[in-house]
Amino acid sequence: MKKILVLVVLLLLAVSTANAQLSVTSFKALPEDETAQIISPVFDMNGQKCALIKIVTSESNFAFEGGMLGITDVLKETGEYWVYVPQGSKKITIKHDKYGVLRNYIYPESIQSAAVYEMVLSTGSVSSSAGVLYEELKDDGVLLLVQTDPSDAAFYVDDTYIGKTAVQWKFKKQKYIYQLVKENYQSKVGVLDLTNIYENVTLQVELEPNFANIKVNTNPIDGAEVFLDGVNTGMITPCTLYEVSDGQHNLTIRHRYYKTVDMSITVEAGESQTVFVKMSPIFSQLMPINIMPMNHPIENRAYGNKEIRKVDKPNSDVKKTESKNPVKNDSHESRNVNPTTPAPQNPGGSGNNAPSNQRSGGGNMGGGARPGNGH
């Protein structure tokens, strides 16, 4: 009974392998190709130059779907498709009415702006030795269990997609080149030598992160929107952006009352960092001023090019008092006589200019004539 169940499972896996008619033979960067940079650039919605993936195939009538960032443009050229994708794209899905679907193929390299990559696409039934029918192996094969931390990594053997980890597969006793690919993790490539293996084997691989966490703080205010590579993250400051892939990224901070800040950051795998963004207001700021009270004395202070000096006000109360109760004084000053005004002449013609009541020698102080005997 156990043998029958094993055969059923093997036959199901064999059918699945036979139906897998789309596969990626190779994927590599073309650093000398300037198509996306100079010859025929295409710009994304943020004005950045797209990356170009040249998909080499002799077939036609393919449909392409991108991940979260989508696909900007697709051109059919001789012997290949030109697929333009935004910087930071992670995966692509390829569909065909005859050959089926290659879903969510993860790019093994970081997709950069204006860079060119080549993907060789294979169509038809899988012919790799990793995908042979189980009934042909009988007892000569080795059952391999592949596990990764984290799981759900794409497992390739000799450039043939096998499945997502954890995955179990039976292989011939020979050497293979395997590859493990997972978004935001470094791809793992190695040699799988099953030549002298006589029992089931488990391959356990720990994948290294290809990302870092970015903390974003704004000053002097919080609540600013955060955009990464032109895409709204849906987060507001202060916040943490998780699993940001390594490489150059554009960080945009927006707030309705502050100037938008655009900055470039470099992310290194496994090294988290904190970004402090200083925001500048777009509104006027009112500065407090000190208003001087009206009764505050101003004296001896420079005002422009003039000097203000204190002026004593006359004391009106004192003046009123003096007018009601004048001080009695017999002096010349108290009589308010003008010394420059000449005294009046004596009408008697005596030649003495002094008043009669002020002459020395006595006499009638009343100023009248002396009484006589009639002379």
C-alpha positions in Angstrom: 0.0 0.0 0.0 2.8 2.4 0.9 4.5 1.7 -2.4 1.3 2.5 -4.3 0.9 5.8 -2.5 4.5 6.8 -3.3 4.0 6.0 -7.0 0.8 8.1 -7.1 2.6 11.1 -5.6 5.5 10.6 -8.0 3.2 10.4 -11.0 1.4 13.6 -9.9 4.7 15.4 -9.6 5.7 14.1 -13.0 2.6 15.5 -14.6 3.1 18.8 -12.9 6.7 18.9 -14.3 5.6 18.0 -17.8 3.0 20.9 -17.8 5.6 23.4 -16.7 6.5 24.7 -20.2 7.8 28.2 -19.4 11.1 28.6 -17.6 13.9 31.1 -17.3 17.2 29.7 -18.7 19.3 32.7 -17.5 19.1 36.2 -16.2 22.0 38.7 -16.2 22.8 42.4 -16.4 24.1 44.0 -19.6 26.3 46.8 -18.2 27.5 47.9 -21.7 24.0 48.2 -23.1 22.9 51.8 -23.2 19.4 51.3 -24.7 17.6 52.3 -21.5 20.0 55.2 -20.7 20.5 56.9 -24.1 19.2 55.1 -27.2 15.6 54.4 -26.3 14.8 55.5 -22.7 11.3 55.3 -21.2 10.3 57.2 -18.1 8.0 56.1 -15.3 5.3 58.2 -13.6 7.9 59.9 -11.4 10.1 61.0 -14.2 12.8 58.4 -13.6 14.3 56.3 -16.4 13.0 52.8 -16.3 15.1 49.6 -16.3 14.8 47.5 -19.5 14.5 43.7 -19.4 15.2 42.1 -22.8 13.3 38.8 -22.8 14.8 36.6 -25.4 12.4 34.2 -27.1 11.4 33.0 -30.5 7.7 32.9 -29.6 5.2 35.7 -29.6 1.8 36.6 -28.1 3.1 36.8 -24.5 1.5 38.9 -21.8 3.5 40.4 -18.9 2.5 41.5 -15.5 4.6 43.3 -12.9 4.5 43.3 -9.2 3.5 46.3 -7.0 5.3 48.8 -9.3 3.8 47.4 -12.5 5.2 47.5 -16.0 5.6 50.8 -17.8 5.8 49.7 -21.4 6.3 46.6 -23.6 7.8 46.6 -27.1 8.1 43.6 -29.5 11.4 43.5 -31.2 13.0 40.9 -33.4 13.7 37.8 -31.4 12.9 39.4 -28.1 10.5 41.5 -26.0 11.6 44.8 -24.4 9.9 45.1 -21.1 10.4 48.5 -19.3 9.9 48.4 -15.5 10.4 51.0 -12.8 13.5 51.0 -10.5 13.1 48.6 -7.6 10.8 46.1 -9.4 11.0 42.7 -7.7 9.2 40.2 -9.9 7.3 39.5 -13.2 4.6 37.1 -14.4 4.7 35.8 -17.9 1.6 34.4 -19.6 1.0 32.5 -22.8 -2.1 30.8 -24.2 -0.2 27.7 -25.3 2.7 27.5 -22.9 0.9 28.4 -19.7 2.0 30.8 -16.9 5.3 31.5 -15.2 4.0 33.3 -12.2 5.9 35.7 -9.9 9.4 35.1 -11.2 11.7 36.9 -8.8 14.5 38.8 -10.3 17.8 37.4 -9.0 19.4 40.9 -9.3 18.5 44.3 -8.0 16.7 46.3 -10.7 18.3 49.8 -11.1 17.2 52.8 -13.1 18.3 53.0 -16.8 20.0 49.5 -16.4 19.5 46.8 -19.0 19.1 43.1 -18.2 18.7 40.0 -20.4 16.3 37.1 -19.6 16.4 34.0 -21.8 13.0 32.4 -21.8 12.5 28.7 -22.5 9.3 27.2 -23.9 8.2 23.6 -24.3 8.5 20.6 -21.9 11.2 20.6 -19.3 14.1 18.5 -20.4 16.5 19.0 -17.5 17.7 15.9 -15.7 16.1 17.3 -12.5 12.7 16.9 -14.0 12.8 13.3 -15.3 9.9 11.0 -14.8 9.9 9.1 -11.5 9.1 5.7 -13.0 12.4 6.0 -14.9 14.4 6.5 -11.7 13.0 3.5 -9.8 15.3 2.9 -6.8 18.3 4.7 -8.3 17.3 8.2 -7.4 17.8 10.3 -4.2 14.9 12.0 -2.5 16.0 15.5 -1.6 14.2 17.7 0.9 15.0 21.4 0.7 14.2 23.7 3.6 15.1 27.4 4.0 14.9 30.0 6.7 12.8 31.9 5.9 10.7 29.6 3.9 8.9 30.1 0.5 12.0 30.6 -1.5 12.1 29.6 -5.2 14.2 26.5 -5.7 16.0 26.1 -9.1 18.1 23.2 -10.3 20.2 23.7 -13.4 18.1 26.8 -14.2 14.9 24.8 -13.9 12.2 25.9 -11.4 11.3 23.1 -9.0 9.1 24.7 -6.5 8.9 26.8 -3.3 10.5 25.7 -0.1 10.0 23.5 1.8 10.0 21.2 -1.3 10.9 17.6 -1.8 12.1 16.1 -5.1 13.8 13.0 -6.4 17.0 13.3 -8.4 19.5 11.2 -10.2 22.8 10.5 -8.6 24.9 13.2 -10.1 26.0 16.8 -9.6 23.7 19.8 -10.0 23.8 23.5 -9.7 21.1 24.8 -7.5 19.8 28.3 -6.8 17.5 29.7 -4.1 15.7 33.0 -4.7 13.5 35.0 -2.4 12.4 38.6 -2.5 14.5 40.9 -0.3 17.0 38.1 0.4 20.4 37.4 -1.1 20.2 34.6 -3.7 22.0 31.4 -2.7 23.9 29.4 -5.4 25.7 26.2 -4.8 26.7 22.7 -6.0 24.5 19.7 -5.1 26.6 16.5 -5.4 24.4 13.4 -5.2 26.8 11.1 -6.9 27.6 8.8 -3.9 24.4 9.3 -1.9 22.5 6.2 -0.9 19.8 7.7 1.4 17.4 10.6 1.5 19.1 14.0 1.9 17.9 17.2 3.6 19.4 20.5 2.4 18.9 23.3 4.9 19.9 26.9 3.9 19.7 30.1 5.9 19.1 33.1 3.6 20.9 36.3 4.3 18.7 39.4 4.2 19.1 41.8 1.3 17.4 44.6 3.1 17.4 46.9 6.1 14.9 48.7 8.2 14.8 52.5 7.9 13.5 54.7 10.8 12.3 58.2 9.6 11.9 61.1 12.0 10.9 64.7 11.1 11.7 67.9 12.9 10.0 70.2 14.1 6.7 68.4 13.4 5.4 64.9 13.0 2.7 63.5 10.8 4.5 63.9 7.4 3.8 61.5 4.6 6.6 59.1 3.6 7.2 58.1 -0.1 9.8 55.5 -1.1 10.9 55.6 -4.8 7.8 57.5 -5.6 5.4 55.1 -4.0 3.3 56.2 -1.0 4.2 53.9 1.9 1.0 54.8 3.7 3.0 55.7 6.8 3.5 59.1 8.5 6.4 60.2 10.7 7.7 59.0 13.0 7.7 55.6 11.4 9.9 52.6 10.4 10.1 51.3 6.8 10.7 47.5 7.0 12.6 45.3 4.6 13.9 48.1 2.3 16.1 46.5 -0.4 19.8 47.4 -0.5 21.0 50.0 -2.9 20.1 53.6 -3.7 16.6 54.8 -2.9 14.7 58.1 -3.2 13.0 59.2 0.0 10.3 61.9 -0.2 8.7 63.6 2.9 5.6 65.7 2.4 3.5 67.9 4.8 0.8 70.4 3.8 2.4 73.2 5.8 6.1 72.4 5.1 8.3 72.3 2.0 8.6 68.8 0.4 12.0 67.2 1.1 13.5 64.9 -1.5 16.6 63.0 -0.5 18.7 60.0 -1.6 19.6 57.3 0.8 21.9 54.3 0.5 20.7 51.0 2.1 23.2 48.3 3.1 21.9 44.8 3.6 21.4 44.0 7.3 22.3 47.5 8.6 19.3 49.4 9.8 19.6 53.2 10.0 17.7 56.3 11.2 17.0 59.3 9.0 16.4 62.7 10.5 14.6 65.1 8.2 14.5 68.9 9.0 11.3 70.5 7.6 11.0 74.1 6.6 7.6 75.9 7.0 5.9 77.5 4.0 4.0 79.9 6.2 5.1 83.1 7.9 6.0 83.0 11.5 4.9 85.9 13.9 7.6 87.1 16.3 6.5 88.5 19.6 7.4 92.2 20.3 7.5 94.3 23.4 5.2 97.3 23.4 6.4 100.2 25.6 3.7 101.7 27.9 2.6 105.3 27.1 3.7 106.6 30.6 7.2 105.1 30.3 9.7 107.9 30.4 11.9 108.3 27.3 15.1 110.2 27.9 18.6 110.3 26.5 17.9 107.6 24.0 19.0 107.5 20.4 16.0 107.3 17.9 17.2 107.0 14.3 19.8 109.8 13.9 18.3 112.0 16.6 18.6 111.9 20.4 15.5 112.2 22.6 16.1 114.2 25.8 13.9 114.6 28.8 11.9 117.9 29.0 10.5 118.9 32.4 6.8 119.9 32.4 5.8 123.1 34.3 4.1 122.5 37.6 0.7 124.0 37.1 -0.3 123.4 40.7 2.7 125.5 42.0 1.8 128.4 39.6 -1.8 128.5 40.8 -0.6 128.7 44.4 1.8 131.6 43.7 -0.9 133.6 42.1 -3.3 133.3 45.0 -0.7 133.9 47.8 2.1 136.2 46.6 5.1 136.5 48.8 5.5 139.9 50.4 9.0 141.3 49.8 10.2 144.9 49.8 13.2 144.2 47.6 13.5 145.6 44.2 12.8 142.2 42.6 9.6 141.7 44.6 8.1 145.0 43.3 8.8 143.9 39.8 10.3 147.2 38.8 12.1 147.3 35.6 15.6 148.8 36.4 16.0 150.0 32.9 12.9 152.3 33.1 13.8 155.9 34.1 12.1 157.4 37.2 9.7 160.3 36.5 11.1 163.9 36.8 10.1 166.2 39.7 7.5 168.7 38.4 8.9 171.4 40.8 12.0 171.6 38.7 14.4 171.3 41.6 16.7 169.3 39.5 16.7 166.4 41.9 15.5 163.3 40.1 14.8 161.4 43.3 11.2 161.4 44.5 10.5 163.9 47.3 9.6 161.2 49.8 13.1 159.6 49.4 15.3 162.7 49.8 17.5 162.9 52.9 17.3 165.6 55.5 13.8 164.9 56.8 10.9 167.2 55.8 7.3 166.5 55.4 7.0 162.9 54.5 3.7 163.7 53.0 5.4 165.5 50.2 3.3 168.9 50.6 4.6 172.6 50.8 5.9 173.9 54.1 3.4 176.4 55.7 4.7 179.9 55.8 3.7 183.3 56.8 2.2 184.3 53.6 5.4 184.8 51.6 
